[in-house]
Amino acid sequence: MEELNLLLFLWIAAGHAPCAWLVSAAGAIAVGGPWLCAGLLGWMAWLHPRERGYLLAVLGCAALASMLAHAIAAELNLPRPFMVGLSPAYIEHGARGSLPSAHATVMFTVALLCLRRPALRRAGAVVFVAGILTGWARIHVGVHFPADIPAGLLLALVLVAVFGGLEHVGRRVRGVLERGSSSA
């Protein structure tokens, strides 16, 4: 598995002989992708006032996703490509654990949560594609290995499943409370 990860990295990454315009574009995506998604969420909140509470919950989940991804990466402490000399880091980045990608975890968490709501599905699809592009870009600029991105998606899937479970429990509790107060 590690060999495949390394082979994919060598195929995707700019490496030591980069194409200048592609590194520039990848750097802009790697840094700007999450900001595009944040702006899109703001726009969705403006367009869909009824979804604002849900979008606040999505932001809370995004914060939790970021914290968990960083904690797991710190615990695993797997080096980034630039830390082992496979490629320069073409964007500024700290030398800390890389798996899972916090960017991928957050962006995929936001995308998957938006995909659960009909009014937010288009935004969710855009954020999902932006997450894929951002993942590619962060590999290209030498700050992630390919396996870091699907690891972020896997963590996002777990978080969204927990969110859905909590949402279901909340609806059941609310139903019980409403039935109890109407019979009193």
Disulfide bonds with the S-S distance in Angstrom:
none
